[in-house]
């Protein structure tokens, strides 16, 4: 409820980083499997969904501002869950055989982009 995303070391039980930027409660966090600058960044990029109706992407290697933000709509009532779904493409395009969809649950429904 403090509007932050926190990264913890489960072995020591100590907090490693805090990511600030949301303006309301954070409800969900998920690893991001998106490709950034021609490299798979799933171990290093997480995204978070908040009651402020935004999804924010963070690089866990740094404690800087978010990498990217997706704005929802005022009537969304917040982002309550996030899920990345890999779908197999019908046609192979540029050596890519899977399509990724970002799906998120809202206070009033579900959206996939």
MMTF fields as JSON, N, C-alpha, C and O atoms, coordinates in Angstrom:
{
  "mmtfVersion": "1.0.0",
  "mmtfProducer": "UNKNOWN",
  "numBonds": 451,
  "numAtoms": 452,
  "numGroups": 113,
  "numChains": 1,
  "numModels": 1,
  "chainsPerModel": [1],
  "groupsPerChain": [113],
  "chainIdList": ["A"],
  "bondAtomList": [4, 2, 8, 6, 12, 10, 16, 14, 20, 18, 24, 22, 28, 26, 32, 30, 36, 34, 40, 38, 44, 42, 48, 46, 52, 50, 56, 54, 60, 58, 64, 62, 68, 66, 72, 70, 76, 74, 80, 78, 84, 82, 88, 86, 92, 90, 96, 94, 100, 98, 104, 102, 108, 106, 112, 110, 116, 114, 120, 118, 124, 122, 128, 126, 132, 130, 136, 134, 140, 138, 144, 142, 148, 146, 152, 150, 156, 154, 160, 158, 164, 162, 168, 166, 172, 170, 176, 174, 180, 178, 184, 182, 188, 186, 192, 190, 196, 194, 200, 198, 204, 202, 208, 206, 212, 210, 216, 214, 220, 218, 224, 222, 228, 226, 232, 230, 236, 234, 240, 238, 244, 242, 248, 246, 252, 250, 256, 254, 260, 258, 264, 262, 268, 266, 272, 270, 276, 274, 280, 278, 284, 282, 288, 286, 292, 290, 296, 294, 300, 298, 304, 302, 308, 306, 312, 310, 316, 314, 320, 318, 324, 322, 328, 326, 332, 330, 336, 334, 340, 338, 344, 342, 348, 346, 352, 350, 356, 354, 360, 358, 364, 362, 368, 366, 372, 370, 376, 374, 380, 378, 384, 382, 388, 386, 392, 390, 396, 394, 400, 398, 404, 402, 408, 406, 412, 410, 416, 414, 420, 418, 424, 422, 428, 426, 432, 430, 436, 434, 440, 438, 444, 442, 448, 446],
  "bondOrderList": [1, 1, 1, 1, 1, 1, 1, 1, 1, 1, 1, 1, 1, 1, 1, 1, 1, 1, 1, 1, 1, 1, 1, 1, 1, 1, 1, 1, 1, 1, 1, 1, 1, 1, 1, 1, 1, 1, 1, 1, 1, 1, 1, 1, 1, 1, 1, 1, 1, 1, 1, 1, 1, 1, 1, 1, 1, 1, 1, 1, 1, 1, 1, 1, 1, 1, 1, 1, 1, 1, 1, 1, 1, 1, 1, 1, 1, 1, 1, 1, 1, 1, 1, 1, 1, 1, 1, 1, 1, 1, 1, 1, 1, 1, 1, 1, 1, 1, 1, 1, 1, 1, 1, 1, 1, 1, 1, 1, 1, 1, 1, 1],
  "groupList": [{"groupName": "UNK", "atomNameList": ["N", "CA", "C", "O"], "elementList": ["N", "C", "C", "O"], "formalChargeList": [0, 0, 0, 0], "bondAtomList": [1, 0, 2, 1, 3, 2], "bondOrderList": [1, 1, 2], "singleLetterCode": "X", "chemCompType": "L-PEPTIDE LINKING"}],
  "groupTypeList": [0, 0, 0, 0, 0, 0, 0, 0, 0, 0, 0, 0, 0, 0, 0, 0, 0, 0, 0, 0, 0, 0, 0, 0, 0, 0, 0, 0, 0, 0, 0, 0, 0, 0, 0, 0, 0, 0, 0, 0, 0, 0, 0, 0, 0, 0, 0, 0, 0, 0, 0, 0, 0, 0, 0, 0, 0, 0, 0, 0, 0, 0, 0, 0, 0, 0, 0, 0, 0, 0, 0, 0, 0, 0, 0, 0, 0, 0, 0, 0, 0, 0, 0, 0, 0, 0, 0, 0, 0, 0, 0, 0, 0, 0, 0, 0, 0, 0, 0, 0, 0, 0, 0, 0, 0, 0, 0, 0, 0, 0, 0, 0, 0],
  "groupIdList": [1, 2, 3, 4, 5, 6, 7, 8, 9, 10, 11, 12, 13, 14, 15, 16, 17, 18, 19, 20, 21, 22, 23, 24, 25, 26, 27, 28, 29, 30, 31, 32, 33, 34, 35, 36, 37, 38, 39, 40, 41, 42, 43, 44, 45, 46, 47, 48, 49, 50, 51, 52, 53, 54, 55, 56, 57, 58, 59, 60, 61, 62, 63, 64, 65, 66, 67, 68, 69, 70, 71, 72, 73, 74, 75, 76, 77, 78, 79, 80, 81, 82, 83, 84, 85, 86, 87, 88, 89, 90, 91, 92, 93, 94, 95, 96, 97, 98, 99, 100, 101, 102, 103, 104, 105, 106, 107, 108, 109, 110, 111, 112, 113],
  "secStructList": [7, 7, 1, 3, 3, 3, 3, 3, 3, 6, 6, 6, 6, 3, 3, 3, 3, 3, 3, 3, 7, 7, 1, 1, 7, 3, 3, 3, 3, 3, 3, 7, 7, 7, 3, 3, 6, 6, 3, 3, 7, 6, 6, 6, 3, 3, 3, 3, 3, 3, 6, 6, 1, 3, 3, 3, 3, 3, 3, 6, 6, 1, 7, 1, 1, 7, 1, 3, 3, 3, 3, 7, 7, 4, 4, 4, 7, 7, 3, 3, 3, 3, 3, 3, 3, 3, 3, 3, 3, 3, 3, 3, 3, 6, 6, 3, 3, 3, 3, 3, 3, 3, 3, 3, 3, 3, 6, 6, 3, 3, 3, 3, 7],
  "xCoordList": [0.806, 0.0, 0.846, 0.292, 2.185, 3.03, 3.401, 4.253, 2.77, 2.936, 4.29, 4.672, 5.022, 6.354, 6.388, 5.517, 7.427, 7.749, 9.096, 10.04, 9.19, 10.416, 10.993, 10.265, 12.309, 13.036, 13.783, 14.509, 13.594, 14.178, 15.099, 14.848, 16.154, 17.007, 16.411, 16.425, 15.886, 15.194, 16.157, 15.736, 17.444, 18.404, 18.701, 18.73, 18.921, 19.259, 18.029, 18.072, 16.94, 15.738, 15.85, 15.055, 16.857, 17.08, 16.552, 16.573, 16.087, 15.611, 16.804, 17.788, 16.707, 17.792, 17.517, 18.398, 16.276, 15.932, 14.48, 13.645, 14.207, 12.845, 12.62, 13.444, 11.499, 11.142, 9.908, 8.86, 10.037, 8.948, 8.471, 9.26, 7.186, 6.627, 5.111, 4.438, 4.579, 3.127, 2.547, 3.193, 1.319, 0.663, -0.469, -1.219, -0.588, -1.59, -1.091, 0.017, -1.887, -1.489, -0.986, -1.544, 0.069, 0.567, -0.098, -0.017, -0.768, -1.51, -0.82, -1.08, 0.053, 0.635, 2.03, 2.353, 2.853, 4.207, 4.457, 4.06, 5.119, 5.38, 6.707, 7.043, 7.462, 8.639, 8.197, 7.188, 8.953, 8.622, 9.483, 10.709, 8.877, 9.645, 9.899, 10.317, 9.656, 9.831, 11.294, 12.174, 11.551, 12.893, 13.167, 12.4, 14.268, 14.665, 16.078, 16.978, 16.284, 17.599, 18.219, 19.378, 17.441, 17.896, 18.38, 19.125, 17.973, 18.338, 17.121, 16.302, 17.013, 15.907, 16.198, 17.26, 15.262, 15.499, 14.637, 14.493, 14.064, 13.136, 13.756, 13.042, 15.056, 15.57, 15.806, 15.982, 15.813, 16.188, 15.073, 15.244, 13.95, 12.861, 11.607, 11.187, 11.021, 9.742, 8.737, 9.113, 7.482, 6.453, 5.502, 5.346, 4.873, 3.968, 2.68, 2.681, 1.583, 0.273, -0.261, -0.071, -0.928, -1.345, -2.788, -3.385, -3.318, -4.641, -4.653, -5.724, -3.465, -3.407, -3.636, -3.488, -4.0, -4.305, -3.096, -3.238, -1.901, -0.705, -0.007, -0.105, 0.707, 1.639, 3.005, 3.218, 3.923, 5.267, 6.3, 6.18, 7.321, 8.401, 9.665, 10.019, 10.348, 11.522, 12.696, 12.512, 13.899, 15.123, 15.64, 16.045, 15.637, 16.018, 17.518, 17.968, 18.298, 19.739, 20.059, 21.173, 19.098, 19.346, 18.203, 17.129, 18.412, 17.382, 16.902, 16.703, 16.719, 16.326, 14.826, 14.113, 14.363, 12.952, 12.564, 13.422, 11.282, 10.814, 11.313, 11.595, 11.415, 11.829, 10.711, 10.95, 9.483, 8.346, 7.068, 7.01, 6.054, 4.786, 3.634, 3.643, 2.652, 1.425, 0.323, 0.091, -0.354, -1.472, -2.752, -3.049, -3.504, -4.837, -5.832, -5.466, -7.084, -8.146, -8.685, -8.636, -9.193, -9.702, -10.774, -10.878, -11.567, -12.641, -12.211, -13.065, -10.903, -10.398, -10.496, -10.614, -10.452, -10.43, -9.165, -9.163, -8.096, -6.81, -6.464, -7.326, -5.167, -4.635, -4.44, -3.581, -5.237, -5.223, -4.374, -3.944, -4.118, -3.245, -2.627, -3.188, -1.453, -0.709, -0.269, 0.159, -0.374, 0.086, 0.573, -0.103, 1.736, 2.252, 1.931, 2.211, 1.351, 0.953, 1.697, 1.622, 2.417, 3.109, 2.208, 1.724, 1.98, 1.147, 1.997, 2.823, 1.82, 2.574, 2.027, 0.821, 2.941, 2.539, 2.203, 2.751, 1.295, 0.959, 2.09, 2.431, 2.672, 3.765, 5.01, 4.937, 6.169, 7.428, 7.818, 7.937, 8.01, 8.343, 9.631, 9.712, 10.638, 11.915, 12.475, 12.932, 12.443, 12.965, 12.245, 12.773, 11.06, 10.27, 9.121, 8.341, 9.012, 7.965, 6.841, 5.841, 6.995, 5.966, 5.582, 6.402, 4.357, 3.82, 3.583, 3.079, 3.928, 3.649, 2.486, 2.416, 1.597, 0.474, 0.562, 0.821, 0.346, 0.263, -1.217, -1.962, -1.636, -3.027, -3.042, -2.187, -4.009, -4.109, -5.559, -6.452, -5.762, -7.097, -7.383, -6.552, -8.564, -8.98, -10.063, -10.595, -10.375, -11.487, -12.801, -13.799, -12.798, -14.038, -13.878, -14.677, -12.872, -12.74, -11.32, -10.45, -11.085, -9.792, -9.445, -10.306, -8.163, -7.693, -6.424, -5.58, -6.28, -5.037, -4.542, -5.31, -3.248, -2.673, -1.483, -0.85],
  "yCoordList": [-1.199, 0.0, 1.258, 2.356, 1.142, 2.339, 2.834, 3.713, 2.28, 2.716, 2.335, 2.865, 1.428, 1.062, -0.406, -1.198, -0.741, -2.123, -2.395, -1.624, -3.486, -3.777, -5.122, -6.096, -5.154, -6.364, -6.845, -6.082, -8.146, -8.716, -9.877, -10.607, -10.047, -11.226, -12.251, -12.051, -13.355, -14.325, -15.089, -15.625, -15.147, -15.857, -15.07, -15.636, -13.768, -12.95, -12.294, -11.856, -12.226, -11.553, -10.043, -9.339, -9.545, -8.093, -7.505, -8.136, -6.289, -5.542, -5.094, -4.579, -5.296, -4.922, -3.576, -2.718, -3.391, -2.165, -1.787, -2.618, -0.499, 0.019, 0.805, 1.636, 0.539, 1.256, 2.097, 1.565, 3.404, 4.33, 4.963, 5.19, 5.246, 5.886, 5.787, 6.667, 4.706, 4.579, 5.628, 6.046, 6.039, 7.044, 6.461, 7.198, 5.125, 4.45, 3.039, 2.681, 2.234, 0.884, 0.056, 0.127, -0.727, -1.677, -3.02, -3.535, -3.591, -4.831, -6.05, -7.171, -5.864, -7.032, -6.726, -5.589, -7.792, -7.701, -8.978, -10.062, -8.852, -10.005, -9.77, -8.635, -10.856, -10.739, -10.46, -10.996, -9.617, -9.264, -10.05, -9.961, -10.812, -11.568, -10.792, -11.387, -9.477, -8.708, -8.589, -8.641, -8.431, -8.232, -6.732, -5.962, -6.336, -4.928, -4.846, -5.505, -4.034, -3.857, -5.19, -5.459, -6.026, -7.3, -8.322, -9.238, -8.179, -9.197, -9.533, -8.665, -10.785, -11.19, -10.665, -10.934, -9.923, -9.275, -9.831, -9.179, -11.003, -11.475, -11.58, -11.348, -11.92, -11.961, -10.57, -10.433, -9.538, -8.211, -7.18, -6.088, -7.482, -6.508, -7.084, -8.202, -6.294, -6.661, -5.564, -4.439, -5.903, -4.881, -4.953, -5.997, -3.829, -3.746, -3.054, -2.139, -3.513, -2.925, -2.298, -2.831, -1.169, -0.412, 0.069, 0.085, 0.454, 1.062, 2.411, 2.958, 2.958, 4.211, 3.983, 4.908, 2.743, 2.364, 2.489, 2.832, 2.21, 2.17, 0.826, 0.182, 0.416, -0.713, -0.107, 0.564, -0.339, 0.248, -0.872, -1.904, -0.646, -1.608, -1.083, 0.087, -1.973, -1.604, -2.522, -3.724, -1.96, -2.745, -3.047, -2.129, -4.312, -4.649, -4.515, -4.62, -4.281, -4.083, -2.67, -2.402, -1.765, -0.382, 0.104, -0.498, 1.155, 1.711, 3.046, 4.009, 3.094, 4.324, 4.331, 3.41, 5.378, 5.475, 4.354, 3.648, 4.199, 3.102, 3.222, 4.315, 2.055, 2.004, 2.452, 3.105, 2.093, 2.355, 2.309, 1.642, 3.025, 3.025, 2.921, 3.58, 2.095, 1.995, 2.604, 2.17, 3.607, 4.226, 3.491, 3.2, 3.193, 2.629, 3.752, 4.864, 3.456, 4.439, 4.793, 3.979, 6.0, 6.443, 5.518, 5.357, 4.913, 4.036, 2.611, 1.762, 2.308, 0.951, 0.479, -0.722, 1.37, 1.05, 0.313, -0.408, 0.485, -0.089, -1.365, -2.023, -1.708, -2.931, -3.931, -3.736, -5.001, -5.942, -7.174, -7.812, -7.532, -8.665, -8.477, -7.8, -9.092, -8.996, -10.403, -11.173, -10.739, -12.046, -11.906, -11.298, -12.463, -12.524, -13.897, -14.909, -13.939, -15.195, -15.338, -14.46, -16.448, -16.745, -17.542, -18.611, -17.037, -17.716, -18.109, -17.315, -19.296, -19.741, -19.044, -19.041, -18.45, -17.768, -18.783, -19.884, -18.39, -19.247, -19.246, -20.288, -18.067, -17.924, -17.432, -16.546, -18.027, -17.594, -16.247, -16.131, -15.251, -13.915, -13.454, -13.428, -13.091, -12.612, -13.537, -13.073, -14.846, -15.85, -15.866, -16.402, -15.294, -15.312, -16.281, -16.149, -17.243, -18.251, -18.078, -18.793, -17.128, -16.917, -15.445, -14.561, -15.208, -13.879, -13.734, -14.667, -12.601, -12.376, -11.409, -10.402, -11.715, -10.846, -10.481, -11.332, -9.217, -8.76, -8.672, -7.92, -9.433, -9.401, -8.865, -9.205, -8.039, -7.53, -7.438, -7.154, -7.688, -7.659, -6.325, -5.765, -5.822, -4.525, -4.697, -5.79, -3.611, -3.632, -3.882, -4.233, -3.695, -3.873, -4.747, -4.623, -5.635, -6.526, -6.991, -6.855, -7.55, -8.086, -7.536, -7.444, -7.164, -6.634, -7.371, -7.644, -7.699, -8.242, -7.311, -6.904, -6.974, -6.109, -6.791, -6.232],
  "zCoordList": [0.0, 0.0, 0.0, -0.059, 0.065, 0.096, -1.305, -1.439, -2.356, -3.753, -4.342, -5.385, -3.7, -4.183, -4.598, -4.24, -5.367, -5.709, -5.055, -5.231, -4.304, -3.569, -3.992, -4.187, -4.13, -4.494, -3.257, -2.619, -2.92, -1.718, -2.064, -3.023, -1.293, -1.365, -0.41, 0.804, -0.955, -0.099, 0.81, 1.835, 0.451, 1.301, 2.574, 3.667, 2.43, 3.597, 4.222, 5.372, 3.467, 3.963, 3.939, 4.562, 3.203, 3.151, 1.844, 0.787, 1.967, 0.804, -0.035, 0.495, -1.361, -2.268, -2.927, -2.991, -3.421, -4.132, -3.894, -3.535, -4.107, -4.063, -5.344, -5.727, -6.004, -7.223, -6.919, -6.553, -7.072, -6.801, -8.094, -9.011, -8.164, -9.349, -9.398, -9.935, -8.832, -8.795, -7.845, -6.884, -8.14, -7.311, -6.471, -5.831, -6.475, -5.662, -5.357, -5.757, -4.657, -4.251, -5.434, -6.529, -5.211, -6.202, -5.916, -4.801, -6.945, -6.766, -7.365, -6.928, -8.356, -9.021, -9.559, -9.902, -9.621, -10.18, -10.966, -10.538, -12.126, -12.992, -13.719, -14.059, -13.956, -14.814, -16.237, -16.696, -16.94, -18.314, -19.291, -19.231, -20.185, -21.178, -22.474, -23.467, -22.484, -23.708, -24.093, -23.235, -25.369, -25.895, -25.943, -26.522, -25.328, -25.323, -25.85, -25.329, -26.89, -27.512, -27.9, -27.586, -28.587, -29.146, -28.115, -28.462, -26.867, -25.887, -25.035, -24.732, -24.656, -23.798, -22.403, -21.841, -21.849, -20.561, -19.443, -18.409, -19.611, -18.583, -17.198, -16.222, -17.04, -15.682, -15.103, -13.892, -15.942, -15.473, -15.505, -14.962, -16.114, -16.216, -15.565, -15.865, -14.667, -14.072, -14.405, -14.735, -14.315, -14.491, -13.313, -12.679, -13.032, -11.893, -12.311, -13.134, -11.722, -11.979, -10.706, -9.612, -10.852, -9.689, -9.796, -10.872, -8.661, -8.618, -9.335, -9.6, -9.656, -10.417, -11.914, -12.712, -12.297, -13.69, -14.606, -15.78, -14.075, -14.91, -14.74, -13.696, -15.804, -15.753, -16.001, -17.011, -15.092, -15.196, -15.29, -14.63, -16.125, -16.353, -15.687, -15.833, -14.946, -14.156, -14.488, -14.675, -14.561, -14.721, -13.324, -12.611, -12.916, -11.542, -11.291, -10.15, -12.358, -12.183, -11.728, -11.278, -11.838, -11.446, -10.571, -10.567, -9.849, -8.979, -9.547, -8.806, -10.857, -11.527, -11.767, -11.368, -12.422, -12.781, -13.723, -14.254, -13.923, -14.761, -16.198, -16.69, -16.864, -18.264, -19.187, -20.203, -18.823, -19.696, -18.859, -17.826, -19.319, -18.605, -19.602, -20.641, -19.283, -20.06, -19.211, -18.082, -19.747, -19.043, -19.352, -20.51, -18.324, -18.495, -18.691, -19.071, -18.43, -18.572, -17.194, -16.271, -17.06, -15.765, -15.208, -13.992, -16.071, -15.62, -15.348, -15.09, -15.394, -15.196, -13.753, -13.511, -12.813, -11.384, -10.975, -9.977, -11.732, -11.364, -12.098, -12.68, -12.06, -12.66, -11.519, -10.659, -11.515, -10.399, -10.641, -9.68, -11.89, -12.172, -13.553, -14.415, -13.746, -15.006, -15.379, -14.519, -16.665, -17.133, -18.567, -19.398, -18.86, -20.222, -20.774, -20.131, -21.952, -22.57, -23.891, -24.751, -24.049, -25.305, -26.22, -25.846, -27.408, -28.393, -29.583, -30.035, -30.096, -31.259, -32.506, -32.753, -33.292, -34.522, -35.608, -35.642, -36.49, -37.625, -38.648, -39.206, -38.892, -39.853, -39.125, -38.274, -39.475, -38.878, -39.5, -40.719, -38.663, -39.13, -38.456, -37.228, -39.249, -38.713, -37.64, -36.595, -37.895, -36.97, -35.624, -34.65, -35.558, -34.328, -34.515, -35.458, -33.634, -33.771, -32.759, -32.82, -31.819, -30.811, -30.74, -30.988, -30.406, -30.181, -28.687, -28.062, -28.094, -26.684, -26.548, -27.253, -25.659, -25.35, -23.878, -23.027, -23.593, -22.223, -21.878, -22.506, -20.89, -20.436, -19.017, -18.199, -18.741, -17.373, -16.952, -17.751, -15.668, -15.105, -14.476, -13.762, -14.744, -14.237, -13.191, -12.993, -12.535, -11.614, -12.319, -11.69, -13.663, -14.419, -15.651, -16.579, -15.703, -16.848, -17.1, -16.24, -18.3, -18.706, -20.077, -20.952, -20.27, -21.559, -21.944, -21.09, -23.232, -23.777, -24.873, -25.743, -24.828, -25.859, -26.483, -27.378]
}
